[in-house]
Amino acid sequence: MPIVYRLRHTNDHWVWIELYGKVAKRNQAGTILELSGTHRDISANKIAELNHQKQSRMLSFLNKAHTSYLRQQNLIIAIVTGK
């Protein structure tokens, strides 16, 4: 399972990083001696995912407001309550 986190880039902007890792070596007591893994910049994918989520929430709100307006014929109530 990957770990996803954000880091501040040396150019002072934020990037999304995905990390895959596993224990490579343990001693006889089970203590971790070595880790192995990779990381990659997934900023473009993460930004697209977040934009999709925002768009889905907006479309859901608009759909509810539209349905409410058709039912009540009152735009203010439809926008404020979404019911």
Secondary structure, DSSP 4 states (H G I P E B T S, - for coil): --EEEEEE-TTS-EEEEEEEEEEEEE-TT--EEEEEEEEEE-HHHHHHHHHHHHHHHHHHHHHHHHHHHHHH--HHHHHHH--
